[in-house]
Amino acid sequence: MLKWTRLCSWLLALPVFLLFQALEVGAATAEENLAKINRLPQAERQAALIKEAKNERTVVWYAAMNREDLRQFASGFEAEYPFLKVEVLTSGPQSLLNRILTEQRAGKYNYDTLNVRSSALYTLKKANAIMRYDTPYRRGLRAGFYDKDGYFNGIWASLLVYLFNTKQVTRAQAPKSIDDLLQPKWKEKLAMDQDADDWLAALLDYYGEEKGKQIARSLGGQSLQIRKGRSLVSQLVAAGEFPVQIDAHHHEAVSLRQAGAPVDYIFPEPFIPVKSVSAFVMSSQPPHPHAAALLVDFMLSKKGQETAFRQRRWPAFKELATGGPDDVGNRKTLVPDANKWGSRYQELVQLSTVLGR
């Protein structure tokens, strides 16, 4: 009789047990579910993502990007996955970052993906606003465009070059290295954007902090022409306002020259600073996790990266053939350490004041 009573009690408890088991399975986070899918063979992995994404039907992208470039990516993705629609919210990078942090504090999770400077990842991770996503596509990225943990998946970056006005400076006369910038003849003739954190981070990573800071102070002694906006400084060089800009975007230098402006550029030695890599990250609690995973994969794929290259960006995909006279080739590039400098950003802001003294 006792055994029968125990059996009945166990049978009565079984539905409750199964319910708790189901709840436990259902409680797996999006990060855990996607990690499980990412361990599948490629064909099975793709099929699993597509199956779930068809039920989600949309993906929300918070985009710090101009609308035409954004349209090209969204159209390419929707052509690849016609059952999905990309919904976008565009704004400046700082505005989007503030919006996400505000939503996070309010317990609202409206976005799936975000493109943001890698230096902002420290803040987003600290707020638990982004997840790890170890997509197999990250294996094809350049060094410095991903982290070991899976939070950071870079999509492109901008090389920083020396831009000069060809009516004022010949190519033979133009500075080619950090040492050249410190020559007396360039005093009061060098221009730079006031947002110098990426440039300084690369300087300190290459030379070490003591020597790097000394170089920054010496450069500040050259009475730099500091203005707000890297693109604006490039346009002022093209207009003849300044002979040389030391932190021009490579793609903008090429575009200005091709448009007929009297400018040319030089890849600096001994290294080319890289403006903070643009990362494509996923929300820690995405409303449409499988569709978001497909969008991240697309942006890191060769097809997505070819679109980035056509937009004159320096793509993350390391095997994407570029070629031509404007290719960086085998020159040394230096991507600032996102984790290190994300937590020390204010130090770079403070150091930048010595450049404009």
BALOBA-1460 file (C-alpha; in Angstrom, 3 decimals):
// residues 357
<rec num="1" residu="m" x="0.000" y="0.000" z="0.000"/>
<rec num="2" residu="l" x="2.841" y="2.355" z="0.879"/>
<rec num="3" residu="k" x="4.557" y="1.666" z="-2.462"/>
<rec num="4" residu="w" x="1.277" y="2.338" z="-4.304"/>
<rec num="5" residu="t" x="0.821" y="5.645" z="-2.456"/>
<rec num="6" residu="r" x="4.359" y="6.701" z="-3.323"/>
<rec num="7" residu="l" x="3.779" y="5.789" z="-6.979"/>
<rec num="8" residu="c" x="0.583" y="7.840" z="-7.111"/>
<rec num="9" residu="s" x="2.360" y="10.812" z="-5.521"/>
<rec num="10" residu="w" x="5.161" y="10.524" z="-8.070"/>
<rec num="11" residu="l" x="2.665" y="10.328" z="-10.954"/>
<rec num="12" residu="l" x="0.843" y="13.370" z="-9.641"/>
<rec num="13" residu="a" x="4.119" y="15.274" z="-9.347"/>
<rec num="14" residu="l" x="5.299" y="14.274" z="-12.833"/>
<rec num="15" residu="p" x="3.379" y="16.977" z="-14.771"/>
<rec num="16" residu="v" x="4.760" y="19.643" z="-12.447"/>
<rec num="17" residu="f" x="8.280" y="18.272" z="-12.923"/>
<rec num="18" residu="l" x="7.876" y="18.260" z="-16.686"/>
<rec num="19" residu="l" x="6.516" y="21.797" z="-16.558"/>
<rec num="20" residu="f" x="9.572" y="22.990" z="-14.649"/>
<rec num="21" residu="q" x="11.807" y="21.155" z="-17.127"/>
<rec num="22" residu="a" x="10.066" y="22.924" z="-19.993"/>
<rec num="23" residu="l" x="10.411" y="26.273" z="-18.277"/>
<rec num="24" residu="e" x="14.105" y="25.608" z="-17.682"/>
<rec num="25" residu="v" x="14.631" y="24.801" z="-21.370"/>
<rec num="26" residu="g" x="12.607" y="27.844" z="-22.392"/>
<rec num="27" residu="a" x="14.651" y="30.028" z="-20.050"/>
<rec num="28" residu="a" x="17.787" y="29.564" z="-22.120"/>
<rec num="29" residu="t" x="19.013" y="32.970" z="-23.267"/>
<rec num="30" residu="a" x="19.260" y="34.026" z="-26.888"/>
<rec num="31" residu="e" x="23.043" y="33.898" z="-26.497"/>
<rec num="32" residu="e" x="22.897" y="30.274" z="-25.314"/>
<rec num="33" residu="n" x="20.467" y="29.231" z="-28.049"/>
<rec num="34" residu="l" x="22.578" y="30.808" z="-30.786"/>
<rec num="35" residu="a" x="25.751" y="29.292" z="-29.332"/>
<rec num="36" residu="k" x="24.092" y="25.872" z="-29.625"/>
<rec num="37" residu="i" x="23.120" y="26.552" z="-33.249"/>
<rec num="38" residu="n" x="26.638" y="27.775" z="-34.040"/>
<rec num="39" residu="r" x="28.021" y="24.365" z="-33.064"/>
<rec num="40" residu="l" x="26.053" y="22.672" z="-35.848"/>
<rec num="41" residu="p" x="27.599" y="21.838" z="-39.244"/>
<rec num="42" residu="q" x="27.305" y="24.810" z="-41.613"/>
<rec num="43" residu="a" x="24.324" y="23.583" z="-43.655"/>
<rec num="44" residu="e" x="22.365" y="22.558" z="-40.559"/>
<rec num="45" residu="r" x="23.278" y="25.802" z="-38.819"/>
<rec num="46" residu="q" x="21.991" y="27.902" z="-41.728"/>
<rec num="47" residu="a" x="18.772" y="25.890" z="-41.962"/>
<rec num="48" residu="a" x="18.128" y="26.275" z="-38.222"/>
<rec num="49" residu="l" x="18.605" y="30.062" z="-38.340"/>
<rec num="50" residu="i" x="16.364" y="30.437" z="-41.394"/>
<rec num="51" residu="k" x="13.615" y="28.271" z="-39.901"/>
<rec num="52" residu="e" x="13.381" y="30.407" z="-36.763"/>
<rec num="53" residu="a" x="13.924" y="33.723" z="-38.576"/>
<rec num="54" residu="k" x="10.912" y="33.054" z="-40.823"/>
<rec num="55" residu="n" x="8.750" y="33.215" z="-37.700"/>
<rec num="56" residu="e" x="10.382" y="36.474" z="-36.574"/>
<rec num="57" residu="r" x="9.878" y="38.187" z="-39.963"/>
<rec num="58" residu="t" x="11.850" y="41.317" z="-39.120"/>
<rec num="59" residu="v" x="15.122" y="42.572" z="-37.628"/>
<rec num="60" residu="v" x="15.657" y="45.959" z="-35.948"/>
<rec num="61" residu="w" x="18.948" y="47.728" z="-36.698"/>
<rec num="62" residu="y" x="20.068" y="50.833" z="-34.785"/>
<rec num="63" residu="a" x="22.331" y="52.331" z="-37.436"/>
<rec num="64" residu="a" x="24.960" y="55.045" z="-37.162"/>
<rec num="65" residu="m" x="25.386" y="55.354" z="-40.921"/>
<rec num="66" residu="n" x="24.258" y="57.562" z="-43.795"/>
<rec num="67" residu="r" x="20.986" y="56.471" z="-45.347"/>
<rec num="68" residu="e" x="22.259" y="55.599" z="-48.816"/>
<rec num="69" residu="d" x="24.988" y="53.285" z="-47.528"/>
<rec num="70" residu="l" x="22.470" y="51.762" z="-45.130"/>
<rec num="71" residu="r" x="19.974" y="51.202" z="-47.951"/>
<rec num="72" residu="q" x="22.572" y="49.225" z="-49.919"/>
<rec num="73" residu="f" x="23.217" y="46.860" z="-47.001"/>
<rec num="74" residu="a" x="19.530" y="46.450" z="-46.145"/>
<rec num="75" residu="s" x="18.569" y="45.807" z="-49.781"/>
<rec num="76" residu="g" x="21.330" y="43.247" z="-50.181"/>
<rec num="77" residu="f" x="20.247" y="41.437" z="-47.021"/>
<rec num="78" residu="e" x="16.555" y="41.454" z="-47.953"/>
<rec num="79" residu="a" x="17.403" y="40.079" z="-51.414"/>
<rec num="80" residu="e" x="19.256" y="37.239" z="-49.684"/>
<rec num="81" residu="y" x="16.384" y="36.639" z="-47.222"/>
<rec num="82" residu="p" x="13.152" y="37.904" z="-48.855"/>
<rec num="83" residu="f" x="11.077" y="36.709" z="-45.903"/>
<rec num="84" residu="l" x="12.789" y="39.276" z="-43.624"/>
<rec num="85" residu="k" x="12.399" y="43.046" z="-43.399"/>
<rec num="86" residu="v" x="15.084" y="45.326" z="-41.970"/>
<rec num="87" residu="e" x="13.660" y="48.060" z="-39.745"/>
<rec num="88" residu="v" x="16.153" y="50.820" z="-39.055"/>
<rec num="89" residu="l" x="16.572" y="53.649" z="-36.607"/>
<rec num="90" residu="t" x="19.315" y="56.035" z="-37.697"/>
<rec num="91" residu="s" x="21.104" y="58.605" z="-35.560"/>
<rec num="92" residu="g" x="24.585" y="59.635" z="-34.479"/>
<rec num="93" residu="p" x="26.684" y="57.033" z="-32.646"/>
<rec num="94" residu="q" x="26.565" y="58.804" z="-29.276"/>
<rec num="95" residu="s" x="22.801" y="59.345" z="-29.519"/>
<rec num="96" residu="l" x="22.229" y="55.670" z="-30.261"/>
<rec num="97" residu="l" x="24.512" y="54.622" z="-27.435"/>
<rec num="98" residu="n" x="22.633" y="56.861" z="-24.998"/>
<rec num="99" residu="r" x="19.292" y="55.556" z="-26.271"/>
<rec num="100" residu="i" x="20.303" y="51.932" z="-25.741"/>
<rec num="101" residu="l" x="21.585" y="52.587" z="-22.225"/>
<rec num="102" residu="t" x="18.352" y="54.424" z="-21.376"/>
<rec num="103" residu="e" x="16.236" y="51.582" z="-22.769"/>
<rec num="104" residu="q" x="18.335" y="49.054" z="-20.882"/>
<rec num="105" residu="r" x="17.786" y="50.832" z="-17.551"/>
<rec num="106" residu="a" x="14.030" y="50.924" z="-18.271"/>
<rec num="107" residu="g" x="13.932" y="47.199" z="-19.062"/>
<rec num="108" residu="k" x="13.062" y="47.822" z="-22.718"/>
<rec num="109" residu="y" x="14.713" y="45.764" z="-25.445"/>
<rec num="110" residu="n" x="13.778" y="47.266" z="-28.793"/>
<rec num="111" residu="y" x="16.833" y="46.709" z="-30.974"/>
<rec num="112" residu="d" x="18.455" y="43.585" z="-32.381"/>
<rec num="113" residu="t" x="21.695" y="44.882" z="-33.865"/>
<rec num="114" residu="l" x="23.854" y="47.981" z="-33.667"/>
<rec num="115" residu="n" x="26.897" y="49.246" z="-35.547"/>
<rec num="116" residu="v" x="29.115" y="51.210" z="-33.185"/>
<rec num="117" residu="r" x="32.751" y="52.169" z="-32.666"/>
<rec num="118" residu="s" x="34.664" y="49.404" z="-30.930"/>
<rec num="119" residu="s" x="35.704" y="51.834" z="-28.191"/>
<rec num="120" residu="a" x="32.032" y="51.877" z="-27.054"/>
<rec num="121" residu="l" x="31.976" y="48.117" z="-26.433"/>
<rec num="122" residu="y" x="33.383" y="48.539" z="-22.931"/>
<rec num="123" residu="t" x="30.393" y="50.687" z="-21.939"/>
<rec num="124" residu="l" x="27.870" y="48.365" z="-23.607"/>
<rec num="125" residu="k" x="29.339" y="45.253" z="-21.978"/>
<rec num="126" residu="k" x="29.408" y="46.926" z="-18.568"/>
<rec num="127" residu="a" x="25.684" y="47.715" z="-18.965"/>
<rec num="128" residu="n" x="24.951" y="44.116" z="-20.086"/>
<rec num="129" residu="a" x="23.444" y="45.585" z="-23.259"/>
<rec num="130" residu="i" x="25.140" y="43.265" z="-25.765"/>
<rec num="131" residu="m" x="25.696" y="39.524" z="-26.088"/>
<rec num="132" residu="r" x="28.467" y="37.248" z="-27.275"/>
<rec num="133" residu="y" x="27.954" y="35.924" z="-30.787"/>
<rec num="134" residu="d" x="30.678" y="33.572" z="-31.952"/>
<rec num="135" residu="t" x="29.620" y="33.384" z="-35.588"/>
<rec num="136" residu="p" x="31.852" y="31.221" z="-37.816"/>
<rec num="137" residu="y" x="32.120" y="34.217" z="-40.184"/>
<rec num="138" residu="r" x="34.437" y="35.975" z="-37.732"/>
<rec num="139" residu="r" x="37.180" y="33.500" z="-38.731"/>
<rec num="140" residu="g" x="37.600" y="35.484" z="-41.943"/>
<rec num="141" residu="l" x="38.248" y="38.847" z="-40.274"/>
<rec num="142" residu="r" x="41.520" y="40.774" z="-40.112"/>
<rec num="143" residu="a" x="43.552" y="40.814" z="-36.904"/>
<rec num="144" residu="g" x="42.224" y="43.475" z="-34.564"/>
<rec num="145" residu="f" x="38.663" y="43.162" z="-35.909"/>
<rec num="146" residu="y" x="37.459" y="40.632" z="-33.341"/>
<rec num="147" residu="d" x="37.992" y="39.639" z="-29.714"/>
<rec num="148" residu="k" x="38.448" y="36.254" z="-28.079"/>
<rec num="149" residu="d" x="35.143" y="36.481" z="-26.163"/>
<rec num="150" residu="g" x="32.765" y="37.018" z="-29.080"/>
<rec num="151" residu="y" x="31.348" y="40.462" z="-28.258"/>
<rec num="152" residu="f" x="33.400" y="42.255" z="-30.903"/>
<rec num="153" residu="n" x="32.810" y="41.480" z="-34.586"/>
<rec num="154" residu="g" x="34.258" y="44.264" z="-36.736"/>
<rec num="155" residu="i" x="32.820" y="45.188" z="-40.138"/>
<rec num="156" residu="w" x="35.147" y="47.948" z="-41.345"/>
<rec num="157" residu="a" x="37.494" y="50.719" z="-40.301"/>
<rec num="158" residu="s" x="39.116" y="53.862" z="-41.693"/>
<rec num="159" residu="l" x="42.833" y="54.181" z="-42.299"/>
<rec num="160" residu="l" x="44.287" y="57.547" z="-41.258"/>
<rec num="161" residu="v" x="46.705" y="59.087" z="-43.762"/>
<rec num="162" residu="y" x="48.646" y="62.303" z="-44.351"/>
<rec num="163" residu="l" x="46.686" y="64.503" z="-46.764"/>
<rec num="164" residu="f" x="48.428" y="67.431" z="-48.452"/>
<rec num="165" residu="n" x="47.533" y="70.255" z="-50.812"/>
<rec num="166" residu="t" x="49.499" y="69.727" z="-54.031"/>
<rec num="167" residu="k" x="49.581" y="73.457" z="-54.812"/>
<rec num="168" residu="q" x="51.478" y="74.096" z="-51.584"/>
<rec num="169" residu="v" x="53.435" y="70.874" z="-51.037"/>
<rec num="170" residu="t" x="54.974" y="68.445" z="-53.527"/>
<rec num="171" residu="r" x="54.912" y="64.719" z="-52.879"/>
<rec num="172" residu="a" x="58.675" y="64.790" z="-52.290"/>
<rec num="173" residu="q" x="58.261" y="67.540" z="-49.685"/>
<rec num="174" residu="a" x="55.270" y="66.035" z="-47.874"/>
<rec num="175" residu="p" x="55.835" y="64.444" z="-44.444"/>
<rec num="176" residu="k" x="56.065" y="60.670" z="-44.519"/>
<rec num="177" residu="s" x="56.624" y="59.700" z="-40.897"/>
<rec num="178" residu="i" x="56.051" y="60.740" z="-37.299"/>
<rec num="179" residu="d" x="59.611" y="62.071" z="-37.203"/>
<rec num="180" residu="d" x="58.915" y="64.261" z="-40.242"/>
<rec num="181" residu="l" x="55.946" y="65.851" z="-38.474"/>
<rec num="182" residu="l" x="58.257" y="67.078" z="-35.726"/>
<rec num="183" residu="q" x="60.549" y="69.000" z="-38.082"/>
<rec num="184" residu="p" x="60.567" y="72.798" z="-37.476"/>
<rec num="185" residu="k" x="59.448" y="73.554" z="-41.049"/>
<rec num="186" residu="w" x="55.982" y="72.144" z="-40.288"/>
<rec num="187" residu="k" x="55.285" y="74.398" z="-37.321"/>
<rec num="188" residu="e" x="51.778" y="75.939" z="-37.625"/>
<rec num="189" residu="k" x="51.217" y="74.069" z="-40.923"/>
<rec num="190" residu="l" x="49.756" y="70.784" z="-39.696"/>
<rec num="191" residu="a" x="46.005" y="70.343" z="-39.203"/>
<rec num="192" residu="m" x="44.130" y="67.710" z="-37.213"/>
<rec num="193" residu="d" x="40.651" y="66.829" z="-35.976"/>
<rec num="194" residu="q" x="40.008" y="67.614" z="-32.303"/>
<rec num="195" residu="d" x="38.696" y="64.048" z="-31.858"/>
<rec num="196" residu="a" x="42.165" y="62.502" z="-31.668"/>
<rec num="197" residu="d" x="41.571" y="59.536" z="-29.338"/>
<rec num="198" residu="d" x="42.007" y="56.808" z="-31.970"/>
<rec num="199" residu="w" x="45.144" y="58.422" z="-33.389"/>
<rec num="200" residu="l" x="46.645" y="58.778" z="-29.921"/>
<rec num="201" residu="a" x="45.695" y="55.225" z="-28.921"/>
<rec num="202" residu="a" x="47.548" y="53.877" z="-31.954"/>
<rec num="203" residu="l" x="50.541" y="56.084" z="-31.108"/>
<rec num="204" residu="l" x="50.727" y="54.756" z="-27.537"/>
<rec num="205" residu="d" x="50.170" y="51.149" z="-28.596"/>
<rec num="206" residu="y" x="53.031" y="51.363" z="-31.092"/>
<rec num="207" residu="y" x="55.657" y="53.315" z="-29.129"/>
<rec num="208" residu="g" x="54.637" y="52.469" z="-25.581"/>
<rec num="209" residu="e" x="52.980" y="54.940" z="-23.266"/>
<rec num="210" residu="e" x="56.028" y="56.890" z="-22.097"/>
<rec num="211" residu="k" x="57.511" y="57.518" z="-25.545"/>
<rec num="212" residu="g" x="54.071" y="57.901" z="-27.129"/>
<rec num="213" residu="k" x="53.092" y="60.641" z="-24.684"/>
<rec num="214" residu="q" x="56.403" y="62.397" z="-25.279"/>
<rec num="215" residu="i" x="55.771" y="62.373" z="-29.034"/>
<rec num="216" residu="a" x="52.270" y="63.773" z="-28.436"/>
<rec num="217" residu="r" x="53.707" y="66.609" z="-26.362"/>
<rec num="218" residu="s" x="56.350" y="67.342" z="-29.022"/>
<rec num="219" residu="l" x="53.673" y="67.372" z="-31.699"/>
<rec num="220" residu="g" x="51.650" y="69.793" z="-29.601"/>
<rec num="221" residu="g" x="54.687" y="72.084" z="-29.720"/>
<rec num="222" residu="q" x="54.179" y="72.335" z="-33.493"/>
<rec num="223" residu="s" x="51.141" y="74.611" z="-32.944"/>
<rec num="224" residu="l" x="48.711" y="72.281" z="-34.681"/>
<rec num="225" residu="q" x="45.643" y="73.708" z="-36.406"/>
<rec num="226" residu="i" x="42.851" y="71.880" z="-34.553"/>
<rec num="227" residu="r" x="39.312" y="71.871" z="-35.942"/>
<rec num="228" residu="k" x="36.155" y="69.892" z="-35.167"/>
<rec num="229" residu="g" x="35.423" y="67.260" z="-37.806"/>
<rec num="230" residu="r" x="37.928" y="65.174" z="-39.732"/>
<rec num="231" residu="s" x="36.030" y="65.605" z="-43.013"/>
<rec num="232" residu="l" x="35.933" y="69.377" z="-42.509"/>
<rec num="233" residu="v" x="39.711" y="69.479" z="-42.000"/>
<rec num="234" residu="s" x="40.194" y="67.539" z="-45.254"/>
<rec num="235" residu="q" x="38.001" y="70.019" z="-47.121"/>
<rec num="236" residu="l" x="39.983" y="72.922" z="-45.665"/>
<rec num="237" residu="v" x="43.224" y="71.336" z="-46.887"/>
<rec num="238" residu="a" x="41.662" y="70.947" z="-50.352"/>
<rec num="239" residu="a" x="40.682" y="74.643" z="-50.222"/>
<rec num="240" residu="g" x="44.255" y="75.645" z="-49.353"/>
<rec num="241" residu="e" x="43.526" y="76.708" z="-45.778"/>
<rec num="242" residu="f" x="46.219" y="74.340" z="-44.440"/>
<rec num="243" residu="p" x="49.031" y="72.532" z="-46.290"/>
<rec num="244" residu="v" x="48.808" y="69.180" z="-44.467"/>
<rec num="245" residu="q" x="46.335" y="67.119" z="-42.441"/>
<rec num="246" residu="i" x="47.871" y="64.300" z="-40.405"/>
<rec num="247" residu="d" x="44.714" y="62.243" z="-39.707"/>
<rec num="248" residu="a" x="42.635" y="62.239" z="-42.894"/>
<rec num="249" residu="h" x="40.356" y="59.326" z="-43.702"/>
<rec num="250" residu="h" x="41.923" y="57.319" z="-46.498"/>
<rec num="251" residu="h" x="38.641" y="56.892" z="-48.388"/>
<rec num="252" residu="e" x="37.927" y="60.632" z="-48.214"/>
<rec num="253" residu="a" x="41.419" y="61.451" z="-49.465"/>
<rec num="254" residu="v" x="40.873" y="59.170" z="-52.467"/>
<rec num="255" residu="s" x="37.419" y="60.652" z="-53.128"/>
<rec num="256" residu="l" x="38.701" y="64.248" z="-52.999"/>
<rec num="257" residu="r" x="41.540" y="63.459" z="-55.384"/>
<rec num="258" residu="q" x="39.230" y="61.646" z="-57.801"/>
<rec num="259" residu="a" x="36.844" y="64.610" z="-57.700"/>
<rec num="260" residu="g" x="39.659" y="66.843" z="-58.964"/>
<rec num="261" residu="a" x="40.622" y="68.568" z="-55.705"/>
<rec num="262" residu="p" x="44.317" y="69.618" z="-55.562"/>
<rec num="263" residu="v" x="45.221" y="66.996" z="-52.966"/>
<rec num="264" residu="d" x="47.182" y="63.794" z="-52.617"/>
<rec num="265" residu="y" x="47.990" y="61.574" z="-49.663"/>
<rec num="266" residu="i" x="50.713" y="59.395" z="-48.168"/>
<rec num="267" residu="f" x="50.413" y="56.269" z="-46.050"/>
<rec num="268" residu="p" x="52.411" y="57.244" z="-42.921"/>
<rec num="269" residu="e" x="55.409" y="55.364" z="-41.611"/>
<rec num="270" residu="p" x="56.298" y="53.401" z="-39.520"/>
<rec num="271" residu="f" x="52.623" y="52.450" z="-39.146"/>
<rec num="272" residu="i" x="49.191" y="53.493" z="-40.380"/>
<rec num="273" residu="p" x="46.808" y="54.398" z="-37.536"/>
<rec num="274" residu="v" x="43.360" y="52.843" z="-37.861"/>
<rec num="275" residu="k" x="40.341" y="54.778" z="-36.679"/>
<rec num="276" residu="s" x="38.352" y="52.765" z="-34.153"/>
<rec num="277" residu="v" x="36.882" y="49.719" z="-35.880"/>
<rec num="278" residu="s" x="33.145" y="49.762" z="-36.489"/>
<rec num="279" residu="a" x="31.680" y="46.743" z="-34.707"/>
<rec num="280" residu="f" x="28.378" y="45.035" z="-35.495"/>
<rec num="281" residu="v" x="26.946" y="43.801" z="-32.206"/>
<rec num="282" residu="m" x="23.796" y="42.049" z="-31.014"/>
<rec num="283" residu="s" x="21.509" y="43.120" z="-28.201"/>
<rec num="284" residu="s" x="21.742" y="41.058" z="-25.030"/>
<rec num="285" residu="q" x="17.986" y="40.467" z="-25.342"/>
<rec num="286" residu="p" x="17.141" y="40.779" z="-29.043"/>
<rec num="287" residu="p" x="13.447" y="40.644" z="-30.011"/>
<rec num="288" residu="h" x="14.400" y="38.743" z="-33.198"/>
<rec num="289" residu="p" x="17.576" y="36.792" z="-32.338"/>
<rec num="290" residu="h" x="17.716" y="34.444" z="-35.343"/>
<rec num="291" residu="a" x="17.031" y="37.190" z="-37.875"/>
<rec num="292" residu="a" x="19.655" y="39.294" z="-36.095"/>
<rec num="293" residu="a" x="22.164" y="36.437" z="-36.357"/>
<rec num="294" residu="l" x="21.557" y="36.237" z="-40.102"/>
<rec num="295" residu="l" x="22.115" y="39.997" z="-40.433"/>
<rec num="296" residu="v" x="25.399" y="39.855" z="-38.512"/>
<rec num="297" residu="d" x="26.501" y="36.932" z="-40.695"/>
<rec num="298" residu="f" x="25.604" y="38.874" z="-43.840"/>
<rec num="299" residu="m" x="27.569" y="41.959" z="-42.761"/>
<rec num="300" residu="l" x="30.653" y="39.811" z="-42.058"/>
<rec num="301" residu="s" x="30.308" y="37.711" z="-45.208"/>
<rec num="302" residu="k" x="32.188" y="38.345" z="-48.430"/>
<rec num="303" residu="k" x="29.016" y="39.686" z="-50.052"/>
<rec num="304" residu="g" x="28.399" y="42.222" z="-47.289"/>
<rec num="305" residu="q" x="32.062" y="43.163" z="-47.168"/>
<rec num="306" residu="e" x="32.175" y="43.744" z="-50.928"/>
<rec num="307" residu="t" x="29.384" y="46.283" z="-50.461"/>
<rec num="308" residu="a" x="31.476" y="47.986" z="-47.764"/>
<rec num="309" residu="f" x="34.482" y="48.077" z="-50.090"/>
<rec num="310" residu="r" x="32.422" y="49.642" z="-52.898"/>
<rec num="311" residu="q" x="31.553" y="52.356" z="-50.379"/>
<rec num="312" residu="r" x="35.339" y="52.982" z="-50.058"/>
<rec num="313" residu="r" x="35.519" y="51.512" z="-46.558"/>
<rec num="314" residu="w" x="38.490" y="49.404" z="-45.412"/>
<rec num="315" residu="p" x="36.733" y="46.043" z="-45.068"/>
<rec num="316" residu="a" x="37.160" y="43.597" z="-42.211"/>
<rec num="317" residu="f" x="37.231" y="40.572" z="-44.539"/>
<rec num="318" residu="k" x="40.948" y="39.821" z="-44.750"/>
<rec num="319" residu="e" x="40.893" y="37.950" z="-48.052"/>
<rec num="320" residu="l" x="38.852" y="40.501" z="-49.960"/>
<rec num="321" residu="a" x="40.990" y="41.433" z="-52.943"/>
<rec num="322" residu="t" x="41.338" y="45.177" z="-53.297"/>
<rec num="323" residu="g" x="44.278" y="45.941" z="-55.563"/>
<rec num="324" residu="g" x="45.011" y="49.193" z="-57.339"/>
<rec num="325" residu="p" x="47.273" y="52.111" z="-56.404"/>
<rec num="326" residu="d" x="45.190" y="53.040" z="-53.366"/>
<rec num="327" residu="d" x="45.422" y="49.610" z="-51.733"/>
<rec num="328" residu="v" x="47.202" y="49.606" z="-48.377"/>
<rec num="329" residu="g" x="49.025" y="46.447" z="-49.465"/>
<rec num="330" residu="n" x="51.436" y="44.950" z="-46.949"/>
<rec num="331" residu="r" x="52.046" y="48.159" z="-45.014"/>
<rec num="332" residu="k" x="51.799" y="47.914" z="-41.226"/>
<rec num="333" residu="t" x="48.433" y="48.962" z="-39.859"/>
<rec num="334" residu="l" x="47.675" y="49.435" z="-36.174"/>
<rec num="335" residu="v" x="44.176" y="48.921" z="-34.770"/>
<rec num="336" residu="p" x="43.908" y="50.346" z="-31.218"/>
<rec num="337" residu="d" x="43.036" y="47.760" z="-28.566"/>
<rec num="338" residu="a" x="39.268" y="48.263" z="-28.090"/>
<rec num="339" residu="n" x="39.092" y="46.652" z="-24.663"/>
<rec num="340" residu="k" x="42.087" y="48.509" z="-23.289"/>
<rec num="341" residu="w" x="41.202" y="51.967" z="-24.570"/>
<rec num="342" residu="g" x="37.456" y="51.625" z="-24.066"/>
<rec num="343" residu="s" x="38.078" y="51.596" z="-20.319"/>
<rec num="344" residu="r" x="40.662" y="54.401" z="-20.568"/>
<rec num="345" residu="y" x="38.909" y="56.694" z="-23.006"/>
<rec num="346" residu="q" x="39.022" y="59.729" z="-20.711"/>
<rec num="347" residu="e" x="42.805" y="59.431" z="-20.512"/>
<rec num="348" residu="l" x="42.982" y="59.817" z="-24.293"/>
<rec num="349" residu="v" x="40.640" y="62.801" z="-24.191"/>
<rec num="350" residu="q" x="42.870" y="64.423" z="-21.576"/>
<rec num="351" residu="l" x="46.025" y="63.664" z="-23.569"/>
<rec num="352" residu="s" x="44.500" y="65.195" z="-26.693"/>
<rec num="353" residu="t" x="44.578" y="68.600" z="-24.990"/>
<rec num="354" residu="v" x="48.384" y="68.683" z="-25.344"/>
<rec num="355" residu="l" x="47.972" y="68.575" z="-29.144"/>
<rec num="356" residu="g" x="46.053" y="71.844" z="-29.213"/>
<rec num="357" residu="r" x="48.016" y="73.794" z="-26.667"/>
